[in-house]
Amino acid sequence: MSTTFIQMLRAAEVSGEPIIIDGGLGTALESRGIDLRHELWSAALLQDSPDTLAEVHADFIRAGARIVTTASYQASPLGFERASITAEEGLRLIATSVEVAARAGAALAAGSVGPYGAALGNGGEYTGDYSLSDAEFTDFHRPRIEALVSAGADLLAIETQPSLPEARVLARLAEEFGIPAWLSVTLADHGGLADGRHMADGTPLTDLAEAVAGSTMIRALGVNCVRPSLVSPALQTLAGATDLPLIAYPNSGETYDAAAMEWRAGAAFDTSPTTLSSWVSSGARIIGGCCRTTPGDIAGLVASAQELSRASSPD
């Protein structure tokens, strides 16, 4: 077990100063002119250009990120099969994602575990519109988690989860492998459920908190890959249902058109001390960015965190 991550969380709990993590790995790669329209998304670079991945991780670390997530979000058996990559080679690439992140610099490497929906390529991570048995979810996720753990990941980033059944399975797998993890979910963003209080599949966040209450490995709970405006209500809901530290790393504010595979314009990512303070006040102890956020955005969060820390320190 990585005591470093747990120690970081405890320090954040005591000080109130959040741990700043990285931003949009895919966005940073696209800014270098790399086309990510591939079954494996950024994970394709583990095979084609690992040095480029290491450079992007290093950019986020220089911006002040204390944790970087590996390029394994979409690295899965289903994606490997579609890309004509053998299962054995796929697991080697997942292990490489940890090695590349660790090589980038002095930050913890969080092994990214995306949902089954991400492998479908139809925006399923934003809807939860798929159904597998617990055994099928387990068979899908266990090999990749084992590869991340064996390669030395400091923790798991179980992220962008849209459905309660899958989240439950992943919490059990973290327990099975004895590795600390954060669990972050996507939110319903349509109709009457677009209130920041329901997972993408409609499950109340209070039910999510209850479902992982017995886990000793889920060390933080929250949201990612959501509109920034939904973060505060989500954090406030979770804060009333769990004592776990909370995590938030939303998108920039743009919206994703899964059919066109394009981002649509939206609000700018707000890294101001005012926004950061409101999230921290709601219980967030790990904060960063997801899709369409840059190393510059992460540097802005770091600067705001430092400003808040100075403001709260005694003269």
C-alpha distance (Angstrom), angle and dihedral (degrees) to the residues before:
residue distance angle dihedral
M1 . . .
S2 3.81 . .
T3 3.78 105.5 .
T4 3.81 88.3 -178.0
F5 3.80 93.3 68.9
I6 3.79 92.1 46.3
Q7 3.80 90.9 47.8
M8 3.81 90.1 50.3
L9 3.79 90.1 51.8
R10 3.79 92.6 48.8
A11 3.80 91.0 49.9
A12 3.80 90.2 50.2
E13 3.80 90.2 50.1
V14 3.80 91.8 52.3
S15 3.80 97.5 42.2
G16 3.78 99.5 34.1
E17 3.81 88.6 -136.2
P18 3.81 108.3 129.3
I19 3.79 127.2 -127.5
I20 3.80 106.6 -115.3
I21 3.79 114.8 -143.4
D22 3.79 132.3 -173.3
G23 3.79 131.0 -75.2
G24 3.78 137.6 -134.8
L25 3.79 109.0 -20.6
G26 3.79 92.2 -174.1
T27 3.81 91.8 48.6
A28 3.79 92.0 52.4
L29 3.80 90.3 49.8
E30 3.80 92.7 48.6
S31 3.80 89.5 51.6
R32 3.82 85.3 63.6
G33 3.78 90.5 56.8
I34 3.82 96.0 -101.2
D35 3.80 116.6 149.0
L36 3.81 109.2 -136.1
R37 3.80 97.6 -177.2
H38 3.77 91.1 122.3
E39 3.81 135.9 116.9
L40 3.80 89.4 -109.5
W41 3.82 97.3 40.1
S42 3.85 109.4 -162.0
A43 3.81 90.3 -5.3
A44 3.82 88.0 73.3
L45 3.80 87.4 74.9
L46 3.79 90.8 63.0
Q47 3.78 85.0 74.6
D48 3.79 101.0 30.9
S49 3.81 106.9 33.2
P50 3.82 117.1 2.7
D51 3.80 91.4 161.1
T52 3.81 89.9 61.8
L53 3.79 89.9 52.8
A54 3.80 90.3 50.5
E55 3.81 90.0 51.7
V56 3.81 91.7 52.9
H57 3.81 92.1 48.2
A58 3.81 87.4 50.5
D59 3.82 90.8 51.6
F60 3.79 90.0 57.8
I61 3.79 91.9 45.5
R62 3.81 90.8 51.8
A63 3.81 87.3 50.9
G64 3.81 87.9 58.5
A65 3.81 105.3 -94.3
R66 3.79 111.1 153.8
I67 3.80 94.4 -168.0
V68 3.81 126.9 38.0
T69 3.79 124.2 -166.9
T70 3.78 120.7 -131.9
A71 3.81 124.4 -114.9
S72 3.80 91.1 -110.2
Y73 3.81 100.3 99.2
Q74 3.80 93.4 110.0
A75 3.80 96.7 25.1
S76 3.78 102.0 116.1
P77 3.81 140.2 135.5
L78 3.79 90.8 -101.8
G79 3.79 93.0 51.9
F80 3.79 92.8 45.0
E81 3.79 91.0 52.2
R82 3.79 91.4 52.2
A83 3.80 90.5 48.7
S84 3.84 91.5 49.3
I85 3.80 91.8 -114.9
T86 3.80 117.9 143.2
A87 3.78 119.8 -119.8
E88 3.80 90.8 -114.9
E89 3.80 92.8 51.9
G90 3.78 90.3 45.1
L91 3.78 92.5 56.3
R92 3.79 89.4 48.5
L93 3.80 89.4 54.3
I94 3.80 90.9 50.7
A95 3.81 89.2 53.1
T96 3.80 88.6 48.4
S97 3.82 89.5 57.1
V98 3.81 89.2 64.1
E99 3.80 93.1 45.7
V100 3.83 91.6 50.0
A101 3.81 92.9 49.3
A102 3.81 91.7 47.8
R103 3.81 91.1 48.6
A104 3.79 91.4 55.5
G105 3.80 96.1 73.1
A106 3.78 150.2 -83.5
A107 3.79 102.6 -21.4
L108 3.77 134.1 99.4
A109 3.80 117.3 -96.9
A110 3.80 114.3 -129.9
G111 3.78 111.6 -162.2
S112 3.79 105.1 -130.8
V113 3.80 114.8 -134.0
G114 3.79 111.4 -175.2
P115 3.80 124.0 -168.0
Y116 3.77 127.1 -93.2
G117 3.80 86.8 -107.9
A118 3.81 91.4 66.3
A119 3.81 90.1 63.1
L120 3.80 91.1 55.4
G121 3.80 92.5 67.0
N122 3.81 93.0 -144.0
G123 3.80 102.2 99.8
G124 3.81 92.2 -92.6
E125 3.80 91.3 147.2
Y126 3.82 87.7 67.6
T127 3.81 96.3 48.4
G128 3.80 109.2 27.5
D129 3.79 85.6 -140.3
Y130 3.79 96.9 156.3
S131 3.77 135.2 80.1
L132 3.80 129.8 -147.6
S133 3.77 131.5 161.5
D134 3.80 119.8 -107.8
A135 3.80 88.3 -106.3
E136 3.80 91.8 53.1
F137 3.81 92.6 48.5
T138 3.80 88.9 48.6
D139 3.80 93.4 50.0
F140 3.80 90.0 49.2
H141 3.82 97.1 49.1
R142 3.81 106.1 30.3
P143 3.84 98.8 74.9
R144 3.80 93.8 49.6
I145 3.80 92.7 46.6
E146 3.79 90.2 48.7
A147 3.81 89.6 51.5
L148 3.82 91.9 50.1
V149 3.80 93.0 47.4
S150 3.82 93.6 45.5
A151 3.81 90.2 50.9
G152 3.81 91.0 56.2
A153 3.81 106.0 -101.5
D154 3.80 109.3 176.7
L155 3.79 92.0 -141.2
L156 3.80 141.0 -18.7
A157 3.78 124.0 -100.0
I158 3.80 100.1 -152.4
E159 3.76 94.9 -171.5
T160 3.79 148.2 169.2
Q161 3.80 90.7 20.5
P162 3.82 112.6 170.1
S163 3.80 102.6 -178.0
L164 3.78 137.6 54.1
P165 3.84 97.8 -137.9
E166 3.80 92.3 55.7
A167 3.81 92.5 44.3
R168 3.81 90.2 53.0
V169 3.82 91.4 52.5
L170 3.79 92.3 49.0
A171 3.81 91.9 49.7
R172 3.80 88.3 53.7
L173 3.81 91.4 49.7
A174 3.81 91.3 51.9
E175 3.79 86.5 53.0
E176 3.80 91.4 47.8
F177 3.80 92.7 53.4
G178 3.80 94.5 39.1
I179 3.79 95.4 -129.1
P180 3.81 124.7 136.6
A181 3.77 115.7 -118.8
W182 3.73 145.2 176.2
L183 3.79 118.4 -132.9
S184 3.78 117.5 -151.6
V185 3.77 127.0 175.3
T186 3.78 141.0 -162.8
L187 3.77 120.7 -118.0
A188 3.78 137.0 -128.6
D189 3.79 105.5 -97.8
H190 3.79 103.9 -179.1
G191 3.77 138.9 78.3
G192 3.76 119.5 -22.3
L193 3.81 92.9 -17.9
A194 3.82 94.2 65.8
D195 3.78 90.0 98.9
G196 3.80 100.8 107.8
R197 3.79 91.4 -111.2
H198 3.81 103.3 92.3
M199 3.78 134.1 65.0
A200 3.80 116.8 -118.8
D201 3.81 90.7 -94.1
G202 3.81 91.0 53.8
T203 3.81 97.4 -100.5
P204 3.82 112.2 144.3
L205 3.79 111.8 -114.3
T206 3.79 87.8 -127.5
D207 3.82 88.3 64.8
L208 3.80 89.9 50.9
A209 3.80 91.0 53.0
E210 3.78 90.6 49.4
A211 3.82 92.0 48.6
V212 3.82 94.1 57.5
A213 3.78 97.2 35.8
G214 3.80 92.2 105.4
S215 3.80 96.0 49.3
T216 3.80 117.7 110.6
M217 3.81 92.8 -168.7
I218 3.81 101.9 51.2
R219 3.79 98.2 87.2
A220 3.82 100.2 168.8
L221 3.79 133.9 25.7
G222 3.77 130.9 -163.7
V223 3.79 149.7 95.3
N224 3.78 139.6 -57.0
C225 3.80 139.0 170.6
V226 3.82 91.3 34.5
R227 3.79 135.7 118.9
P228 3.83 111.0 -80.6
S229 3.81 89.9 -124.9
L230 3.82 90.0 64.7
V231 3.81 95.0 53.6
S232 3.81 99.9 82.0
P233 3.82 97.2 49.8
A234 3.81 89.6 45.9
L235 3.80 92.8 50.9
Q236 3.80 92.2 45.8
T237 3.80 90.9 51.1
L238 3.79 93.4 48.5
A239 3.81 92.7 44.5
G240 3.79 88.4 60.2
A241 3.80 92.0 51.1
T242 3.82 106.3 40.2
D243 3.78 141.9 32.4
L244 3.81 91.7 -146.6
P245 3.80 119.6 115.5
L246 3.79 109.0 -99.3
I247 3.79 130.3 -127.8
A248 3.79 132.0 -155.4
Y249 3.79 130.2 179.4
P250 3.78 110.4 156.4
N251 3.77 131.4 -178.3
S252 3.78 120.3 -95.3
G253 3.80 91.9 -94.8
E254 3.79 96.4 -92.7
T255 3.81 118.8 118.3
Y256 3.79 127.7 -126.5
D257 3.79 122.8 -128.3
A258 3.81 101.9 -154.0
A259 3.82 93.4 -169.6
A260 3.81 93.9 53.9
M261 3.84 93.1 31.9
E262 3.81 88.3 -132.8
W263 3.79 137.8 121.9
R264 3.80 119.5 -122.5
A265 3.80 123.0 -146.4
G266 3.78 118.4 -90.9
A267 3.79 143.6 149.5
A268 3.80 119.5 -38.0
F269 3.80 119.3 -102.3
D270 3.80 106.8 -97.7
T271 3.80 114.0 -141.8
S272 3.80 95.5 166.7
P273 3.80 122.9 136.4
T274 3.82 88.2 -116.7
T275 3.80 93.4 59.5
L276 3.78 93.1 40.7
S277 3.79 91.3 49.3
S278 3.81 92.1 52.2
W279 3.81 91.7 52.2
V280 3.80 92.6 46.3
S281 3.81 90.2 48.5
S282 3.80 87.7 54.0
G283 3.80 91.3 55.4
A284 3.82 104.6 -90.0
R285 3.79 111.0 150.3
I286 3.82 97.3 163.0
I287 3.81 117.1 50.1
G288 3.79 133.7 171.2
G289 3.78 142.7 121.2
C290 3.77 137.0 -83.1
C291 3.82 131.0 -166.6
R292 3.82 117.3 6.1
T293 3.81 94.1 11.7
T294 3.79 119.6 122.2
P295 3.81 140.6 -156.5
G296 3.80 85.2 -97.4
D297 3.79 90.3 59.0
I298 3.80 90.7 49.9
A299 3.81 90.1 50.3
G300 3.81 87.1 53.1
L301 3.81 91.3 53.3
V302 3.80 90.5 48.7
A303 3.81 91.5 51.0
S304 3.80 91.4 49.1
A305 3.81 91.7 48.2
Q306 3.78 90.0 51.8
E307 3.80 91.1 48.0
L308 3.80 91.2 51.7
S309 3.80 90.3 47.9
R310 3.81 91.9 52.4
A311 3.80 91.1 47.2
S312 3.81 92.0 53.3
S313 3.79 96.3 44.0
P314 3.81 117.8 98.9
D315 3.81 115.7 -109.8
